[in-house]
Amino acid sequence: MYNRPFFKDILSRFQEKRQFIQVISGPRQVGKTFLMQQVIDTLNSAIPTHYVLADEPSIRDQVWIEQQWEIGRLKVKEKGKALLVLDEIQKIEGWSETIKHLWDTDTASNTNLFIAILGSSPLLVQKGLTESLAGRFEITHLPHWSFVEMRDCFGWNLDQYIFFGGYPGATSLIHDIPRWKKYIINSLIETSISKDILLMKRVDKPTLLRRLFHLGCEYSGQILSYQKMLGQLRDAGNTTTLAHYLELLSSAWMLCGLDKYAKQGVRQRASSPKLQVLNNALMTASGSFTMDEAMHERDYWGRLVESAIGAYLVNSLSKEAVYYWRERNMEVDFVVQHKNKLIGIEVKSSRRKTTPSGLLSFSRHIKPDKSLLIGSDGILLEDFFSHPVDYFLV
């Protein structure tokens, strides 16, 4: 059994006396259901549980939710409280309104039924939470797996993590690169786009959204203006459309655009984004290199290293806490705002066309609380990935 760091926190919440709704969300294939099953197995007979999946072929509707809820209520009678787990519940239209009504009824009658909601569709989960369940839930976000988790669970080294990213379900396929890439593309990329974005939001140009995703993977780690994106994409519409589609990809934990750091917020929002994949597997599965070939392509490997660092920062903190900085020909790869501190981070890799002079210029102009150099002459890559981000920022 492998327990992610979130396991103990989630387990302790279900051992409390008060009734509450626990929402567990995150990208596809990061182990949300498996983690919840570990919680259920650990609780064992202490708390009766009822797990149901809404992603089955048979018809699911609001009446079905009420039926499952009644089973949960019956289990409360066994030991005074029970746990009802609703997996992929967002696929049922009107789910949040139904849960709100049932939850409020139980609250009024002091029925101690704990609820866990698991979801891979962040757009619809968030919509239901904000529109119907405000003030009634706690949320735990499960990010992509870190290097330490992949190392401890599967024995990976850092080079494997940089190339293959952090999808635990694909680990058995890494020695068959064509099969591994096919799995990532079909089971993760296409499923996330088609089910977590296109079915949940109006997208007038789905082909453009897919092209934007692949462009973002190709240019991950690079600053690219929306005008340049328009030049790379056919039927690109306008910059507003591209910015909106990039936000949709970000909400599905696939690809984001980091804003430029500036003391004037208007300049941040109007800046060209730095494209950033949130799992390196998304980048390498779309490429033509094997791992050995990628390691010998110094520029490409350097981009993978920088993308892995950016993904680790965003997954650990949030997109809103991570920026980049550039003034004229001076650049700092990442700028982090964390716990009232400002930290500049420069990645020193084989592809660097700049020197740490970017950090020096950033320090003179912005006066950060701390500056970090990662790579040669700085914090070793393995040391950086082996510690929580907080370790270096506080």
Summary of the structure (lengths in Angstrom):
residues: 394
radius of gyration: 22.3
end to end distance: 31.9
largest distance: 68.2
contacts: 1271
relative contact order: 0.09
helix: 50%
strand: 18%
